[in-house]
Amino acid sequence: MTVLTAIKGWGPLPIAEIAALCSLSRRDVEAEVEELRLAGEPIVGDGRGLRYVEDPSELEKYVQARRRRMLSEWKGTVSLKRTLRRMREREALVLWPDVA
């Protein structure tokens, strides 16, 4: 069974169940789902699992939620980069250099 067949025929399904049905690892299922999305398949996910949608408004809601998550992740990454820079600056700070 393919990932797309499992989602279209049995969805919503948690990734673990799709993996078992398709004899794949969780990571392989996640990668396949992203490839299917890139190919234009309207696969969405929620607390119940992954499902195939045909209603444009459902897909729009999912796209908006995914965009919000992406922006949140980006902001967190920017903040962590600033923290890393400060940590490296403190690490490089030498108060009492060795005098030979």
Biopython code that builds the backbone (N, CA, C, O; Angstrom):
import numpy as np
from Bio.PDB.StructureBuilder import StructureBuilder

atoms = [
    (1, "MET", "N", (0.848, -1.179, 0.000)),
    (1, "MET", "CA", (0.000, 0.000, 0.000)),
    (1, "MET", "C", (0.889, 1.236, 0.000)),
    (1, "MET", "O", (1.919, 1.261, 0.673)),
    (2, "THR", "N", (0.497, 2.258, -0.751)),
    (2, "THR", "CA", (1.257, 3.501, -0.774)),
    (2, "THR", "C", (0.746, 4.439, 0.312)),
    (2, "THR", "O", (-0.359, 4.275, 0.827)),
    (3, "VAL", "N", (1.570, 5.419, 0.645)),
    (3, "VAL", "CA", (1.189, 6.424, 1.645)),
    (3, "VAL", "C", (-0.069, 7.159, 1.188)),
    (3, "VAL", "O", (-0.997, 7.354, 1.973)),
    (4, "LEU", "N", (-0.099, 7.561, -0.068)),
    (4, "LEU", "CA", (-1.256, 8.289, -0.587)),
    (4, "LEU", "C", (-2.524, 7.432, -0.527)),
    (4, "LEU", "O", (-3.588, 7.931, -0.161)),
    (5, "THR", "N", (-2.423, 6.169, -0.875)),
    (5, "THR", "CA", (-3.574, 5.273, -0.822)),
    (5, "THR", "C", (-4.083, 5.137, 0.615)),
    (5, "THR", "O", (-5.290, 5.157, 0.853)),
    (6, "ALA", "N", (-3.173, 5.002, 1.554)),
    (6, "ALA", "CA", (-3.564, 4.875, 2.963)),
    (6, "ALA", "C", (-4.297, 6.129, 3.440)),
    (6, "ALA", "O", (-5.335, 6.038, 4.095)),
    (7, "ILE", "N", (-3.748, 7.298, 3.107)),
    (7, "ILE", "CA", (-4.348, 8.552, 3.560)),
    (7, "ILE", "C", (-5.702, 8.773, 2.892)),
    (7, "ILE", "O", (-6.672, 9.131, 3.560)),
    (8, "LYS", "N", (-5.773, 8.563, 1.587)),
    (8, "LYS", "CA", (-7.034, 8.789, 0.872)),
    (8, "LYS", "C", (-8.103, 7.777, 1.274)),
    (8, "LYS", "O", (-9.278, 8.125, 1.389)),
    (9, "GLY", "N", (-7.703, 6.543, 1.484)),
    (9, "GLY", "CA", (-8.674, 5.494, 1.749)),
    (9, "GLY", "C", (-9.052, 5.320, 3.207)),
    (9, "GLY", "O", (-10.159, 4.876, 3.512)),
    (10, "TRP", "N", (-8.143, 5.666, 4.114)),
    (10, "TRP", "CA", (-8.359, 5.365, 5.522)),
    (10, "TRP", "C", (-8.273, 6.575, 6.438)),
    (10, "TRP", "O", (-8.546, 6.464, 7.633)),
    (11, "GLY", "N", (-7.898, 7.732, 5.895)),
    (11, "GLY", "CA", (-7.659, 8.913, 6.732)),
    (11, "GLY", "C", (-8.883, 9.379, 7.481)),
    (11, "GLY", "O", (-9.994, 9.045, 7.071)),
    (12, "PRO", "N", (-8.742, 10.133, 8.560)),
    (12, "PRO", "CA", (-7.440, 10.535, 9.100)),
    (12, "PRO", "C", (-6.748, 9.391, 9.839)),
    (12, "PRO", "O", (-7.365, 8.620, 10.573)),
    (13, "LEU", "N", (-5.441, 9.319, 9.611)),
    (13, "LEU", "CA", (-4.627, 8.294, 10.247)),
    (13, "LEU", "C", (-3.387, 8.926, 10.866)),
    (13, "LEU", "O", (-2.762, 9.792, 10.253)),
    (14, "PRO", "N", (-3.026, 8.500, 12.079)),
    (14, "PRO", "CA", (-1.749, 8.944, 12.653)),
    (14, "PRO", "C", (-0.584, 8.413, 11.812)),
    (14, "PRO", "O", (-0.702, 7.378, 11.155)),
    (15, "ILE", "N", (0.506, 9.113, 11.842)),
    (15, "ILE", "CA", (1.668, 8.710, 11.047)),
    (15, "ILE", "C", (2.119, 7.294, 11.399)),
    (15, "ILE", "O", (2.520, 6.534, 10.517)),
    (16, "ALA", "N", (2.054, 6.936, 12.679)),
    (16, "ALA", "CA", (2.472, 5.585, 13.091)),
    (16, "ALA", "C", (1.626, 4.512, 12.404)),
    (16, "ALA", "O", (2.149, 3.470, 12.007)),
    (17, "GLU", "N", (0.342, 4.758, 12.265)),
    (17, "GLU", "CA", (-0.526, 3.778, 11.592)),
    (17, "GLU", "C", (-0.224, 3.706, 10.101)),
    (17, "GLU", "O", (-0.226, 2.623, 9.516)),
    (18, "ILE", "N", (0.037, 4.857, 9.485)),
    (18, "ILE", "CA", (0.396, 4.862, 8.060)),
    (18, "ILE", "C", (1.693, 4.090, 7.866)),
    (18, "ILE", "O", (1.824, 3.303, 6.929)),
    (19, "ALA", "N", (2.653, 4.322, 8.764)),
    (19, "ALA", "CA", (3.938, 3.619, 8.681)),
    (19, "ALA", "C", (3.732, 2.108, 8.748)),
    (19, "ALA", "O", (4.338, 1.359, 7.981)),
    (20, "ALA", "N", (2.877, 1.663, 9.665)),
    (20, "ALA", "CA", (2.619, 0.226, 9.801)),
    (20, "ALA", "C", (1.933, -0.331, 8.556)),
    (20, "ALA", "O", (2.296, -1.401, 8.068)),
    (21, "LEU", "N", (0.950, 0.393, 8.050)),
    (21, "LEU", "CA", (0.234, -0.068, 6.850)),
    (21, "LEU", "C", (1.142, -0.176, 5.631)),
    (21, "LEU", "O", (0.986, -1.067, 4.796)),
    (22, "CYS", "N", (2.090, 0.750, 5.548)),
    (22, "CYS", "CA", (2.954, 0.829, 4.364)),
    (22, "CYS", "C", (4.323, 0.183, 4.577)),
    (22, "CYS", "O", (5.162, 0.194, 3.677)),
    (23, "SER", "N", (4.549, -0.379, 5.762)),
    (23, "SER", "CA", (5.848, -0.983, 6.105)),
    (23, "SER", "C", (6.996, 0.004, 5.919)),
    (23, "SER", "O", (8.021, -0.314, 5.314)),
    (24, "LEU", "N", (6.802, 1.197, 6.449)),
    (24, "LEU", "CA", (7.803, 2.257, 6.365)),
    (24, "LEU", "C", (8.110, 2.788, 7.761)),
    (24, "LEU", "O", (7.355, 2.556, 8.705)),
    (25, "SER", "N", (9.211, 3.494, 7.878)),
    (25, "SER", "CA", (9.505, 4.175, 9.133)),
    (25, "SER", "C", (8.707, 5.472, 9.196)),
    (25, "SER", "O", (8.211, 5.961, 8.181)),
    (26, "ARG", "N", (8.595, 6.010, 10.381)),
    (26, "ARG", "CA", (7.896, 7.289, 10.558)),
    (26, "ARG", "C", (8.540, 8.378, 9.692)),
    (26, "ARG", "O", (7.846, 9.152, 9.032)),
    (27, "ARG", "N", (9.859, 8.426, 9.704)),
    (27, "ARG", "CA", (10.572, 9.439, 8.903)),
    (27, "ARG", "C", (10.305, 9.275, 7.416)),
    (27, "ARG", "O", (10.155, 10.262, 6.696)),
    (28, "ASP", "N", (10.246, 8.040, 6.958)),
    (28, "ASP", "CA", (9.957, 7.806, 5.538)),
    (28, "ASP", "C", (8.545, 8.274, 5.182)),
    (28, "ASP", "O", (8.322, 8.822, 4.103)),
    (29, "VAL", "N", (7.598, 8.058, 6.091)),
    (29, "VAL", "CA", (6.228, 8.528, 5.850)),
    (29, "VAL", "C", (6.208, 10.050, 5.792)),
    (29, "VAL", "O", (5.605, 10.632, 4.891)),
    (30, "GLU", "N", (6.868, 10.696, 6.757)),
    (30, "GLU", "CA", (6.901, 12.162, 6.780)),
    (30, "GLU", "C", (7.517, 12.714, 5.493)),
    (30, "GLU", "O", (7.013, 13.682, 4.924)),
    (31, "ALA", "N", (8.608, 12.093, 5.039)),
    (31, "ALA", "CA", (9.262, 12.541, 3.804)),
    (31, "ALA", "C", (8.345, 12.343, 2.600)),
    (31, "ALA", "O", (8.254, 13.210, 1.732)),
    (32, "GLU", "N", (7.673, 11.204, 2.554)),
    (32, "GLU", "CA", (6.757, 10.920, 1.438)),
    (32, "GLU", "C", (5.593, 11.906, 1.421)),
    (32, "GLU", "O", (5.177, 12.361, 0.355)),
    (33, "VAL", "N", (5.067, 12.238, 2.601)),
    (33, "VAL", "CA", (3.958, 13.196, 2.677)),
    (33, "VAL", "C", (4.410, 14.556, 2.136)),
    (33, "VAL", "O", (3.672, 15.195, 1.387)),
    (34, "GLU", "N", (5.599, 14.998, 2.500)),
    (34, "GLU", "CA", (6.088, 16.281, 1.976)),
    (34, "GLU", "C", (6.270, 16.219, 0.468)),
    (34, "GLU", "O", (5.967, 17.187, -0.230)),
    (35, "GLU", "N", (6.764, 15.091, -0.049)),
    (35, "GLU", "CA", (6.901, 14.940, -1.506)),
    (35, "GLU", "C", (5.529, 14.997, -2.184)),
    (35, "GLU", "O", (5.373, 15.616, -3.237)),
    (36, "LEU", "N", (4.553, 14.355, -1.577)),
    (36, "LEU", "CA", (3.194, 14.382, -2.136)),
    (36, "LEU", "C", (2.630, 15.801, -2.117)),
    (36, "LEU", "O", (1.981, 16.227, -3.073)),
    (37, "ARG", "N", (2.874, 16.525, -1.041)),
    (37, "ARG", "CA", (2.412, 17.916, -0.969)),
    (37, "ARG", "C", (3.089, 18.756, -2.045)),
    (37, "ARG", "O", (2.446, 19.576, -2.700)),
    (38, "LEU", "N", (4.400, 18.545, -2.223)),
    (38, "LEU", "CA", (5.127, 19.289, -3.257)),
    (38, "LEU", "C", (4.593, 18.964, -4.653)),
    (38, "LEU", "O", (4.669, 19.789, -5.563)),
    (39, "ALA", "N", (4.058, 17.765, -4.807)),
    (39, "ALA", "CA", (3.471, 17.351, -6.088)),
    (39, "ALA", "C", (2.032, 17.839, -6.251)),
    (39, "ALA", "O", (1.404, 17.612, -7.285)),
    (40, "GLY", "N", (1.512, 18.514, -5.212)),
    (40, "GLY", "CA", (0.177, 19.091, -5.319)),
    (40, "GLY", "C", (-0.945, 18.336, -4.635)),
    (40, "GLY", "O", (-2.111, 18.697, -4.791)),
    (41, "GLU", "N", (-0.623, 17.301, -3.886)),
    (41, "GLU", "CA", (-1.669, 16.541, -3.186)),
    (41, "GLU", "C", (-2.100, 17.323, -1.935)),
    (41, "GLU", "O", (-1.248, 17.746, -1.154)),
    (42, "PRO", "N", (-3.412, 17.518, -1.736)),
    (42, "PRO", "CA", (-3.912, 18.298, -0.600)),
    (42, "PRO", "C", (-4.006, 17.467, 0.687)),
    (42, "PRO", "O", (-5.095, 17.100, 1.130)),
    (43, "ILE", "N", (-2.849, 17.183, 1.268)),
    (43, "ILE", "CA", (-2.788, 16.382, 2.489)),
    (43, "ILE", "C", (-2.604, 17.339, 3.662)),
    (43, "ILE", "O", (-1.690, 18.164, 3.668)),
    (44, "VAL", "N", (-3.480, 17.219, 4.647)),
    (44, "VAL", "CA", (-3.406, 18.068, 5.836)),
    (44, "VAL", "C", (-3.289, 17.178, 7.064)),
    (44, "VAL", "O", (-3.586, 15.984, 7.021)),
    (45, "GLY", "N", (-2.855, 17.783, 8.150)),
    (45, "GLY", "CA", (-2.729, 17.047, 9.397)),
    (45, "GLY", "C", (-3.352, 17.814, 10.544)),
    (45, "GLY", "O", (-3.380, 19.044, 10.551)),
    (46, "ASP", "N", (-3.850, 17.065, 11.514)),
    (46, "ASP", "CA", (-4.368, 17.665, 12.736)),
    (46, "ASP", "C", (-4.182, 16.657, 13.862)),
    (46, "ASP", "O", (-3.443, 15.686, 13.702)),
    (47, "GLY", "N", (-4.827, 16.867, 14.975)),
    (47, "GLY", "CA", (-4.671, 15.987, 16.118)),
    (47, "GLY", "C", (-5.103, 14.555, 15.865)),
    (47, "GLY", "O", (-4.694, 13.647, 16.589)),
    (48, "ARG", "N", (-5.916, 14.343, 14.860)),
    (48, "ARG", "CA", (-6.387, 12.992, 14.535)),
    (48, "ARG", "C", (-5.462, 12.263, 13.575)),
    (48, "ARG", "O", (-5.511, 11.037, 13.481)),
    (49, "GLY", "N", (-4.625, 12.997, 12.865)),
    (49, "GLY", "CA", (-3.716, 12.378, 11.914)),
    (49, "GLY", "C", (-3.717, 13.105, 10.583)),
    (49, "GLY", "O", (-4.136, 14.258, 10.485)),
    (50, "LEU", "N", (-3.242, 12.409, 9.565)),
    (50, "LEU", "CA", (-3.165, 12.967, 8.213)),
    (50, "LEU", "C", (-4.404, 12.572, 7.430)),
    (50, "LEU", "O", (-4.928, 11.467, 7.573)),
    (51, "ARG", "N", (-4.858, 13.497, 6.603)),
    (51, "ARG", "CA", (-6.025, 13.202, 5.766)),
    (51, "ARG", "C", (-5.930, 13.968, 4.459)),
    (51, "ARG", "O", (-5.211, 14.960, 4.342)),
    (52, "TYR", "N", (-6.667, 13.485, 3.494)),
    (52, "TYR", "CA", (-6.742, 14.076, 2.163)),
    (52, "TYR", "C", (-7.998, 14.935, 2.127)),
    (52, "TYR", "O", (-9.079, 14.459, 2.473)),
    (53, "VAL", "N", (-7.874, 16.190, 1.714)),
    (53, "VAL", "CA", (-9.046, 17.071, 1.676)),
    (53, "VAL", "C", (-9.369, 17.474, 0.244)),
    (53, "VAL", "O", (-8.492, 17.564, -0.615)),
    (54, "GLU", "N", (-10.633, 17.708, 0.020)),
    (54, "GLU", "CA", (-11.079, 18.182, -1.283)),
    (54, "GLU", "C", (-11.782, 19.521, -1.178)),
    (54, "GLU", "O", (-12.126, 20.125, -2.193)),
    (55, "ASP", "N", (-11.999, 19.990, 0.045)),
    (55, "ASP", "CA", (-12.652, 21.274, 0.299)),
    (55, "ASP", "C", (-11.583, 22.370, 0.374)),
    (55, "ASP", "O", (-10.732, 22.329, 1.263)),
    (56, "PRO", "N", (-11.607, 23.347, -0.538)),
    (56, "PRO", "CA", (-10.599, 24.408, -0.534)),
    (56, "PRO", "C", (-10.516, 25.171, 0.798)),
    (56, "PRO", "O", (-9.433, 25.597, 1.198)),
    (57, "SER", "N", (-11.649, 25.341, 1.479)),
    (57, "SER", "CA", (-11.606, 26.091, 2.742)),
    (57, "SER", "C", (-10.846, 25.316, 3.816)),
    (57, "SER", "O", (-10.177, 25.925, 4.651)),
    (58, "GLU", "N", (-10.934, 23.991, 3.810)),
    (58, "GLU", "CA", (-10.167, 23.184, 4.765)),
    (58, "GLU", "C", (-8.674, 23.310, 4.491)),
    (58, "GLU", "O", (-7.869, 23.450, 5.411)),
    (59, "LEU", "N", (-8.319, 23.260, 3.214)),
    (59, "LEU", "CA", (-6.912, 23.392, 2.843)),
    (59, "LEU", "C", (-6.410, 24.788, 3.196)),
    (59, "LEU", "O", (-5.279, 24.933, 3.659)),
    (60, "GLU", "N", (-7.218, 25.802, 2.989)),
    (60, "GLU", "CA", (-6.824, 27.164, 3.323)),
    (60, "GLU", "C", (-6.548, 27.309, 4.820)),
    (60, "GLU", "O", (-5.556, 27.928, 5.206)),
    (61, "LYS", "N", (-7.405, 26.749, 5.659)),
    (61, "LYS", "CA", (-7.194, 26.802, 7.110)),
    (61, "LYS", "C", (-5.879, 26.133, 7.493)),
    (61, "LYS", "O", (-5.131, 26.640, 8.329)),
    (62, "TYR", "N", (-5.608, 24.990, 6.872)),
    (62, "TYR", "CA", (-4.370, 24.277, 7.165)),
    (62, "TYR", "C", (-3.152, 25.087, 6.734)),
    (62, "TYR", "O", (-2.161, 25.162, 7.462)),
    (63, "VAL", "N", (-3.225, 25.689, 5.559)),
    (63, "VAL", "CA", (-2.110, 26.503, 5.057)),
    (63, "VAL", "C", (-1.857, 27.679, 5.997)),
    (63, "VAL", "O", (-0.703, 27.993, 6.287)),
    (64, "GLN", "N", (-2.902, 28.325, 6.473)),
    (64, "GLN", "CA", (-2.748, 29.440, 7.411)),
    (64, "GLN", "C", (-2.112, 28.977, 8.719)),
    (64, "GLN", "O", (-1.221, 29.647, 9.240)),
    (65, "ALA", "N", (-2.548, 27.859, 9.248)),
    (65, "ALA", "CA", (-1.977, 27.339, 10.495)),
    (65, "ALA", "C", (-0.510, 26.961, 10.295)),
    (65, "ALA", "O", (0.324, 27.217, 11.163)),
    (66, "ARG", "N", (-0.201, 26.357, 9.159)),
    (66, "ARG", "CA", (1.182, 25.965, 8.866)),
    (66, "ARG", "C", (2.075, 27.200, 8.740)),
    (66, "ARG", "O", (3.226, 27.191, 9.178)),
    (67, "ARG", "N", (1.539, 28.251, 8.144)),
    (67, "ARG", "CA", (2.291, 29.502, 8.002)),
    (67, "ARG", "C", (2.577, 30.108, 9.378)),
    (67, "ARG", "O", (3.685, 30.580, 9.630)),
    (68, "ARG", "N", (1.578, 30.095, 10.266)),
    (68, "ARG", "CA", (1.788, 30.627, 11.617)),
    (68, "ARG", "C", (2.879, 29.838, 12.349)),
    (68, "ARG", "O", (3.726, 30.423, 13.024)),
    (69, "ARG", "N", (2.852, 28.517, 12.213)),
    (69, "ARG", "CA", (3.883, 27.687, 12.857)),
    (69, "ARG", "C", (5.258, 28.007, 12.284)),
    (69, "ARG", "O", (6.239, 28.102, 13.021)),
    (70, "MET", "N", (5.324, 28.174, 10.965)),
    (70, "MET", "CA", (6.593, 28.468, 10.316)),
    (70, "MET", "C", (7.157, 29.797, 10.820)),
    (70, "MET", "O", (8.351, 29.895, 11.107)),
    (71, "LEU", "N", (6.305, 30.819, 10.929)),
    (71, "LEU", "CA", (6.767, 32.115, 11.417)),
    (71, "LEU", "C", (7.237, 32.019, 12.856)),
    (71, "LEU", "O", (8.237, 32.637, 13.223)),
    (72, "SER", "N", (6.535, 31.257, 13.672)),
    (72, "SER", "CA", (6.923, 31.070, 15.062)),
    (72, "SER", "C", (8.283, 30.384, 15.146)),
    (72, "SER", "O", (9.134, 30.791, 15.936)),
    (73, "GLU", "N", (8.491, 29.362, 14.349)),
    (73, "GLU", "CA", (9.780, 28.658, 14.319)),
    (73, "GLU", "C", (10.899, 29.598, 13.874)),
    (73, "GLU", "O", (11.995, 29.572, 14.434)),
    (74, "TRP", "N", (10.623, 30.424, 12.868)),
    (74, "TRP", "CA", (11.624, 31.362, 12.367)),
    (74, "TRP", "C", (12.018, 32.347, 13.456)),
    (74, "TRP", "O", (13.204, 32.608, 13.654)),
    (75, "LYS", "N", (11.030, 32.900, 14.169)),
    (75, "LYS", "CA", (11.326, 33.849, 15.246)),
    (75, "LYS", "C", (12.173, 33.187, 16.324)),
    (75, "LYS", "O", (13.120, 33.793, 16.824)),
    (76, "GLY", "N", (11.846, 31.964, 16.682)),
    (76, "GLY", "CA", (12.629, 31.243, 17.675)),
    (76, "GLY", "C", (14.054, 31.010, 17.212)),
    (76, "GLY", "O", (14.991, 31.118, 18.003)),
    (77, "THR", "N", (14.223, 30.693, 15.944)),
    (77, "THR", "CA", (15.561, 30.471, 15.388)),
    (77, "THR", "C", (16.387, 31.751, 15.424)),
    (77, "THR", "O", (17.563, 31.721, 15.786)),
    (78, "VAL", "N", (15.783, 32.866, 15.053)),
    (78, "VAL", "CA", (16.480, 34.155, 15.090)),
    (78, "VAL", "C", (16.917, 34.465, 16.522)),
    (78, "VAL", "O", (18.042, 34.911, 16.745)),
    (79, "SER", "N", (16.047, 34.234, 17.474)),
    (79, "SER", "CA", (16.366, 34.487, 18.878)),
    (79, "SER", "C", (17.514, 33.589, 19.354)),
    (79, "SER", "O", (18.421, 34.045, 20.050)),
    (80, "LEU", "N", (17.465, 32.327, 18.975)),
    (80, "LEU", "CA", (18.539, 31.411, 19.368)),
    (80, "LEU", "C", (19.869, 31.804, 18.742)),
    (80, "LEU", "O", (20.916, 31.642, 19.368)),
    (81, "LYS", "N", (19.846, 32.316, 17.521)),
    (81, "LYS", "CA", (21.085, 32.772, 16.885)),
    (81, "LYS", "C", (21.687, 33.943, 17.653)),
    (81, "LYS", "O", (22.905, 34.013, 17.818)),
    (82, "ARG", "N", (20.835, 34.876, 18.131)),
    (82, "ARG", "CA", (21.335, 35.996, 18.944)),
    (82, "ARG", "C", (21.939, 35.488, 20.251)),
    (82, "ARG", "O", (22.992, 35.956, 20.685)),
    (83, "THR", "N", (21.263, 34.528, 20.868)),
    (83, "THR", "CA", (21.770, 33.942, 22.111)),
    (83, "THR", "C", (23.113, 33.268, 21.875)),
    (83, "THR", "O", (24.029, 33.420, 22.684)),
    (84, "LEU", "N", (23.245, 32.537, 20.797)),
    (84, "LEU", "CA", (24.503, 31.882, 20.457)),
    (84, "LEU", "C", (25.613, 32.908, 20.276)),
    (84, "LEU", "O", (26.729, 32.712, 20.757)),
    (85, "ARG", "N", (25.308, 34.002, 19.582)),
    (85, "ARG", "CA", (26.312, 35.045, 19.382)),
    (85, "ARG", "C", (26.782, 35.608, 20.729)),
    (85, "ARG", "O", (27.981, 35.785, 20.946)),
    (86, "ARG", "N", (25.831, 35.890, 21.633)),
    (86, "ARG", "CA", (26.196, 36.409, 22.958)),
    (86, "ARG", "C", (27.039, 35.402, 23.739)),
    (86, "ARG", "O", (27.998, 35.779, 24.412)),
    (87, "MET", "N", (26.680, 34.130, 23.648)),
    (87, "MET", "CA", (27.451, 33.098, 24.345)),
    (87, "MET", "C", (28.873, 33.027, 23.810)),
    (87, "MET", "O", (29.828, 32.900, 24.576)),
    (88, "ARG", "N", (29.005, 33.109, 22.501)),
    (88, "ARG", "CA", (30.347, 33.056, 21.900)),
    (88, "ARG", "C", (31.158, 34.301, 22.268)),
    (88, "ARG", "O", (32.368, 34.219, 22.478)),
    (89, "GLU", "N", (30.490, 35.447, 22.343)),
    (89, "GLU", "CA", (31.186, 36.673, 22.740)),
    (89, "GLU", "C", (31.689, 36.555, 24.184)),
    (89, "GLU", "O", (32.815, 36.956, 24.480)),
    (90, "ARG", "N", (30.866, 36.009, 25.078)),
    (90, "ARG", "CA", (31.295, 35.813, 26.478)),
    (90, "ARG", "C", (32.444, 34.822, 26.554)),
    (90, "ARG", "O", (33.375, 34.998, 27.341)),
    (91, "GLU", "N", (32.376, 33.786, 25.737)),
    (91, "GLU", "CA", (33.414, 32.772, 25.705)),
    (91, "GLU", "C", (34.743, 33.369, 25.266)),
    (91, "GLU", "O", (35.801, 32.988, 25.768)),
    (92, "ALA", "N", (34.683, 34.301, 24.331)),
    (92, "ALA", "CA", (35.898, 34.911, 23.785)),
    (92, "ALA", "C", (36.459, 35.998, 24.691)),
    (92, "ALA", "O", (37.608, 36.408, 24.529)),
    (93, "LEU", "N", (35.674, 36.458, 25.625)),
    (93, "LEU", "CA", (36.106, 37.518, 26.529)),
    (93, "LEU", "C", (37.170, 36.976, 27.474)),
    (93, "LEU", "O", (36.938, 36.003, 28.192)),
    (94, "VAL", "N", (38.338, 37.613, 27.469)),
    (94, "VAL", "CA", (39.434, 37.193, 28.330)),
    (94, "VAL", "C", (39.698, 38.325, 29.313)),
    (94, "VAL", "O", (40.120, 39.414, 28.926)),
    (95, "LEU", "N", (39.441, 38.047, 30.609)),
    (95, "LEU", "CA", (39.645, 39.077, 31.618)),
    (95, "LEU", "C", (41.093, 39.172, 32.082)),
    (95, "LEU", "O", (41.609, 40.268, 32.301)),
    (96, "TRP", "N", (41.735, 38.044, 32.229)),
    (96, "TRP", "CA", (43.122, 38.028, 32.710)),
    (96, "TRP", "C", (43.971, 37.220, 31.731)),
    (96, "TRP", "O", (44.160, 36.016, 31.900)),
    (97, "PRO", "N", (44.469, 37.893, 30.721)),
    (97, "PRO", "CA", (45.271, 37.143, 29.740)),
    (97, "PRO", "C", (46.561, 36.629, 30.387)),
    (97, "PRO", "O", (47.125, 37.256, 31.283)),
    (98, "ASP", "N", (47.002, 35.479, 29.906)),
    (98, "ASP", "CA", (48.281, 34.924, 30.400)),
    (98, "ASP", "C", (49.401, 35.839, 29.948)),
    (98, "ASP", "O", (49.501, 36.215, 28.780)),
    (99, "VAL", "N", (50.228, 36.178, 30.901)),
    (99, "VAL", "CA", (51.387, 37.023, 30.605)),
    (99, "VAL", "C", (52.614, 36.167, 30.735)),
    (99, "VAL", "O", (52.865, 35.570, 31.782)),
    (100, "ALA", "N", (53.371, 36.109, 29.678)),
    (100, "ALA", "CA", (54.571, 35.256, 29.688)),
    (100, "ALA", "C", (55.782, 36.032, 30.084)),
    (100, "ALA", "O", (56.879, 35.477, 30.146)),
]
sb = StructureBuilder()
sb.init_structure("model")
sb.init_model(0)
sb.init_chain("A")
sb.init_seg("    ")
for serial, (resi, resn, name, xyz) in enumerate(atoms, 1):
    if name == "N":
        sb.init_residue(resn, " ", resi, " ")
    sb.init_atom(name, np.array(xyz, "f"), 0.0, 1.0, " ", f" {name:<3s}", serial, name[0])
structure = sb.get_structure()
